[in-house]
Amino acid sequence: MRIHSPEFQAMADRVLEVTALTSRLNALPFDDEAGKAELFAQILGRPLPARVTIYPPFYTDHGLRLDIAERVFINQNCTFLDYAGIRLAERVMIGPKVTFITNGHPVDPGERRLYLTGAPIDVAENVWIGAGATILPGVSIGRDAVIAAGAVVADDVPPASLVTGPKAAVRRQW
């Protein structure tokens, strides 16, 4: 998406709106279930599904492209940059401080400030994502997989597998 475009402006307007909503959500008393439900409905564009548990603080930049199934658990201080879409299937468990990022910028320095790139994230049923993990654009995580605490996930994860490791590596230079 070109940064100086009507589509980008619409996204930026939504980010401001949702930032205000999440600020209100994160300031509510923990036991204000009605208040939280009302704000989540505004953030997501629909009510939360049955038996979803989300512990604030909670952050998202768009909200309308965050698809949460039933029986999902999201612990404190998680961030969902969902403009390109995030799907969490049933019984997904997410530890504290997990970050989902669906947008980025081109690697080329000349294009970096001109465009946003993005790809959806898909998390299958019964996945457990440990504290502080980061899930990057375009990743699919297979059923029953476990993402270890602190892992940075840049590639698809097969079903019923364990993914570990935050190590960064130089891939290329220019």
Beta strands, then each sheet from edge to edge (+ up, - down):
strand 1: 53-54
strand 2: 58-60
strand 3: 66-68
strand 4: 73-74
strand 5: 78-81
strand 6: 86-88
strand 7: 93-94
strand 8: 99-101
strand 9: 103-104
strand 10: 117-118
strand 11: 121-123
strand 12: 128-129
strand 13: 134-135
strand 14: 140-141
strand 15: 146-147
strand 16: 152-153
strand 17: 162-163
sheet 1: 1+ 4+ 7+ 12+ 15+ 17+
sheet 2: 2+ 5+ 8+ 13+ 16+
sheet 3: 3+ 6+ 11+ 14+
sheet 4: 9+ 10-
end
